[in-house]
Amino acid sequence: MNNRVITSIIVALCCMPVASFAWGPDGHQSVGAIAATLIAGTKAEKKVNSLLEESSLEQVSIWADCVKGISPEKDFTYTSAGKYPECAPFETTAGIAAMAAYVRQNQNNCNAAFDQESCHKQYHYADIAIEHDHYKTGYVGTSDHDIVHAIGSAILVLQGKPQAKPFQFKDQREALMLLTHYVGDLHQPLHVGSIFLNSDGKIVNPDDGQYDRGSNTVGGNALQCPCGNMHALWDDVPAQFKKGRMNQMLSTKAKGVAKTKGALDAWPALWADEAIMNARIVFKDTHFSKSSPNQRGNNWSVALPLEYEKTMYKVKEEALVNAGAHLAQLLQAIWPE
């Protein structure tokens, strides 16, 4: 196959429609819908319904991304009105006030470094080198406010216990909305596993020796396809899964997912381990080169292997199934029969 054909395949992959949010609204809503199916008829369902009232896990699954429409630079006003249809239920006067209050409480509470995002945005991910087999606090890309700790804090709130610092979740309803979203994020491979590249485009482990901040590819955001970045490519879900078309099939598969073993508070780290393993699949046989001869910073061009689309479909389907199953397991463990 000549280079032109290979390039066309890469362009086609990278130009597939992508969403602004992790998994896109369709992915997160599928996770919520799967979990709701699995907890039907249980005490957990009754508790969820009492907290969410007229809403559902499917609907609130995207709240943690909708709050990103609050702009601290503009006195915490909401600047995304009408932009994302899935956020419309929260775009009432009371809903916008609730989103603004959350952002105010979780904007700077983690003492973010100069080159880091707002604290509440950092709750959505970790960037752990794929050379590691397990999640471990202290690795480059982890923190006391990464996604594993965010899930842990939401669990504590739902259990009626004091939440962990630096998180400031208002109440159990807010914690449930956040938990539903974060569990989805945790199963997107590039929200946990990442690669770090030296100046020659070779993969390095940032935890071996001195860490060079310039080697961080930011969960694939610094890896450029012709039409975007690799993280966005993985955030999107296949067309077959959009608008809940496959939720029944995904729910059926989720019923067969084995229950996570061990203590409840260890579950998020175990699922992070799975995400790291999937990130290895994401980056298998990929190649990196400088975006330009005079490149500065950590932006790289990425060449993807043939049949990469099949790999994405398989990994994404499994991730959505596991996310829905694991969310259901969490809710039933928090509110057992």
C-alpha positions in Angstrom: 0.0 0.0 0.0 1.5 3.3 -1.0 2.0 6.3 1.3 -0.8 8.2 -0.2 -3.3 5.5 0.6 -2.0 5.2 4.2 -2.2 8.9 4.6 -5.8 8.9 3.4 -6.7 6.3 6.0 -5.1 8.3 8.8 -6.9 11.4 7.6 -10.2 9.6 7.5 -9.7 8.3 11.0 -8.7 11.7 12.4 -11.4 13.6 10.6 -14.3 11.5 12.0 -16.7 13.8 14.0 -15.5 14.4 17.5 -17.2 16.0 20.5 -15.8 18.6 22.9 -16.5 16.4 26.0 -14.9 13.2 27.1 -16.9 10.4 25.5 -19.1 13.1 24.1 -22.7 13.3 25.5 -23.7 10.1 23.8 -21.0 8.0 25.6 -21.7 9.5 29.0 -25.4 9.1 28.6 -25.0 5.5 27.6 -23.0 4.8 30.7 -25.7 6.4 32.8 -28.4 4.4 31.0 -26.6 1.1 31.4 -26.2 1.6 35.1 -29.8 2.6 35.5 -30.9 -0.7 33.8 -28.6 -2.7 36.1 -29.9 -1.2 39.3 -33.6 -1.4 38.4 -35.7 -2.7 41.3 -32.9 -2.2 43.9 -32.5 0.1 46.9 -29.8 1.9 44.9 -32.4 2.8 42.3 -34.8 4.2 44.9 -32.0 6.3 46.4 -30.9 7.6 43.0 -34.4 8.5 42.1 -34.9 10.4 45.4 -31.7 12.4 44.9 -32.3 13.2 41.2 -36.0 13.6 41.5 -37.3 14.3 37.9 -33.9 13.6 36.3 -32.1 10.3 35.5 -28.5 9.0 35.6 -28.5 9.3 31.8 -29.5 13.0 31.9 -27.1 14.1 34.7 -24.2 12.2 33.3 -22.9 15.2 31.4 -23.4 17.8 34.1 -19.7 17.8 35.0 -18.9 18.8 31.5 -21.7 21.4 31.2 -20.2 23.3 34.1 -17.2 24.0 32.0 -19.5 26.6 30.3 -19.1 28.8 33.5 -16.4 31.4 32.8 -14.5 32.6 35.9 -12.9 35.3 33.7 -16.4 36.7 33.1 -17.5 36.8 36.8 -18.6 33.2 36.6 -21.3 33.7 34.0 -22.5 30.9 31.8 -21.2 31.4 28.3 -22.4 28.2 26.6 -26.2 28.8 26.5 -27.7 27.0 23.6 -24.4 25.6 22.4 -24.8 22.0 23.7 -28.4 20.6 23.5 -27.6 18.0 26.2 -26.9 20.9 28.7 -30.3 22.5 28.1 -31.9 21.0 31.2 -29.3 22.8 33.4 -29.6 26.2 31.6 -32.4 27.5 33.9 -31.8 30.4 36.4 -31.4 27.9 39.2 -29.4 25.5 37.2 -26.9 28.1 36.1 -26.5 29.3 39.6 -25.8 25.8 40.8 -23.1 25.3 38.1 -21.5 28.7 39.0 -21.5 27.8 42.7 -19.8 24.5 42.0 -17.1 26.2 39.8 -16.5 28.9 42.4 -16.0 26.3 45.1 -13.7 24.1 43.0 -11.8 26.6 40.8 -8.6 27.2 42.8 -9.0 24.9 45.8 -6.2 22.5 44.6 -3.6 25.3 44.2 -3.1 24.6 40.5 0.3 25.2 39.0 0.7 28.0 36.4 0.4 25.6 33.5 -2.5 23.6 34.8 -6.2 23.8 34.3 -8.8 24.9 36.8 -9.0 22.4 39.7 -12.5 21.1 38.8 -11.3 20.3 35.2 -8.4 18.3 36.7 -10.9 16.1 38.5 -11.6 14.4 35.2 -8.3 12.7 34.5 -4.8 11.5 35.4 -1.9 11.3 33.0 0.0 8.1 34.0 2.9 6.7 31.9 1.8 3.5 30.1 5.0 1.9 31.3 3.3 1.4 34.7 1.1 -1.6 35.4 -0.9 0.1 38.2 -2.2 3.4 39.3 -0.2 4.8 42.2 -0.4 8.2 43.8 2.9 9.9 43.4 3.5 9.0 39.8 3.9 11.9 37.4 0.3 12.7 36.3 -1.4 11.8 39.5 -2.4 14.1 42.3 -4.7 14.3 45.4 -7.3 15.8 43.1 -7.1 13.5 40.0 -10.0 11.3 38.8 -9.3 8.4 41.1 -9.4 10.7 44.2 -12.4 12.6 42.7 -14.4 9.3 42.5 -13.3 8.4 46.0 -14.5 11.7 47.4 -17.9 11.4 45.7 -18.3 8.0 47.2 -17.6 9.3 50.7 -20.3 12.0 50.3 -22.8 9.5 49.1 -22.0 7.3 52.1 -22.7 10.3 54.4 -19.0 10.7 55.4 -16.8 13.7 55.3 -15.4 14.3 51.8 -11.7 14.4 51.1 -9.8 17.6 50.5 -9.5 19.5 48.3 -12.9 18.6 46.8 -15.9 20.7 47.7 -19.1 18.8 46.6 -22.2 20.6 47.8 -24.4 17.6 48.7 -25.3 14.0 47.7 -27.1 15.1 44.6 -24.1 16.9 43.2 -21.8 14.1 44.3 -24.0 11.6 42.4 -24.0 13.7 39.2 -20.2 14.0 39.4 -19.7 10.3 40.2 -21.8 9.2 37.2 -19.6 11.4 34.9 -16.2 10.5 36.5 -16.8 6.8 36.2 -17.4 7.3 32.5 -14.2 9.3 32.2 -12.2 6.8 34.1 -12.9 4.2 31.5 -11.8 6.4 28.6 -8.2 5.1 28.2 -6.6 8.5 27.5 -8.1 10.0 30.7 -5.7 7.8 32.6 -2.9 6.4 30.5 -0.6 8.7 28.6 2.8 8.7 26.8 5.7 11.0 27.3 8.1 11.7 24.5 11.7 13.0 24.5 13.0 15.4 21.9 13.5 12.6 19.4 9.9 11.4 19.7 10.9 8.3 21.7 8.6 7.2 24.5 10.1 7.7 27.9 9.0 7.0 31.5 8.8 10.3 33.3 9.2 8.5 36.7 12.6 7.2 35.7 15.0 10.0 36.6 14.2 13.7 36.3 10.8 14.6 34.9 10.9 16.9 31.8 7.6 18.8 31.7 8.1 19.2 27.9 7.8 15.4 27.4 4.1 15.4 28.5 1.6 14.8 25.7 -1.3 15.7 28.0 -3.3 12.5 27.6 -2.9 12.6 23.8 -3.9 16.3 23.4 -0.5 17.1 22.1 -0.6 14.4 19.5 -1.9 15.8 16.3 -3.8 14.0 13.5 -4.4 16.0 10.3 -7.8 17.1 11.6 -7.4 17.3 15.4 -5.7 15.6 18.3 -5.6 12.0 19.4 -7.4 12.6 22.7 -10.4 14.0 20.9 -10.4 11.0 18.5 -10.8 8.7 21.5 -13.4 10.9 23.3 -15.8 10.3 20.5 -18.0 7.2 20.3 -18.7 5.2 17.1 -21.8 6.3 15.2 -23.5 3.0 16.0 -23.6 4.0 19.7 -24.9 7.6 19.3 -28.3 8.6 20.5 -28.6 5.5 22.6 -29.0 3.2 19.6 -27.0 0.4 21.2 -27.8 0.9 24.9 -29.9 -2.3 25.1 -27.1 -4.4 23.7 -24.5 -2.7 25.9 -26.7 -3.2 29.0 -27.0 -6.9 28.2 -23.2 -7.3 28.0 -22.8 -5.2 31.1 -24.9 -7.7 33.1 -22.1 -10.3 32.4 -19.3 -8.1 33.8 -17.8 -9.7 36.9 -18.2 -7.8 40.2 -15.1 -5.9 41.2 -13.3 -7.6 44.1 -11.7 -6.0 47.2 -12.6 -3.0 49.3 -14.9 -0.4 47.8 -12.4 2.4 48.3 -9.9 0.5 46.2 -12.2 0.0 43.2 -11.4 3.3 41.4 -7.6 2.5 41.3 -8.3 -1.0 40.0 -10.4 0.4 37.2 -7.6 2.9 36.5 -5.2 0.0 36.1 -7.6 -1.4 33.4 -7.5 2.0 31.6 -3.7 2.0 31.6 -3.7 -1.4 30.0 -6.2 -0.1 27.3 -4.0 3.0 26.8 -1.2 0.6 25.8 -3.5 -0.8 23.1 -4.3 2.8 22.0 -0.6 3.5 21.4 0.5 0.2 20.0 2.4 0.6 16.7 1.8 4.3 16.6 4.7 6.5 15.4 5.5 10.1 16.3 7.3 12.9 14.5 7.8 16.6 14.9 4.9 18.7 13.5 7.5 20.9 11.8 11.3 21.1 11.6 11.3 24.1 13.9 8.8 22.7 16.4 8.8 24.1 19.8 6.8 22.7 22.7 5.4 19.2 22.9 3.1 19.0 19.9 3.7 15.9 17.7 2.3 14.4 14.6 1.1 10.8 15.0 0.9 8.1 12.4 -1.7 5.4 13.2 -1.4 1.7 12.2 -3.7 0.1 9.6 -7.1 -1.2 10.9 -6.9 1.3 13.8 -10.6 2.0 13.5 -11.3 -1.7 14.4 -9.2 -1.3 17.5 -11.0 1.8 18.6 -14.4 0.2 18.1 -13.5 -2.8 20.2 -11.9 -0.9 23.0 -14.6 1.8 23.2 -17.4 -0.8 23.3 -15.7 -2.7 26.1 -15.0 0.5 28.0 -18.6 1.7 27.8 -19.9 -1.7 28.9 -17.5 -1.8 31.9 -18.2 1.8 32.8 -21.9 1.2 33.0 -21.4 -2.0 35.0 -18.9 -0.5 37.4 -21.1 2.5 38.1 -24.0 0.1 38.9 -21.7 -1.9 41.2 -20.7 1.3 43.0 -24.2 2.5 43.5 -25.3 -0.9 44.9 -22.3 -1.1 47.2 -23.0 2.4 48.5 -26.7 1.6 49.1 -26.9 -2.2 49.6 -30.1 -4.1 50.0 
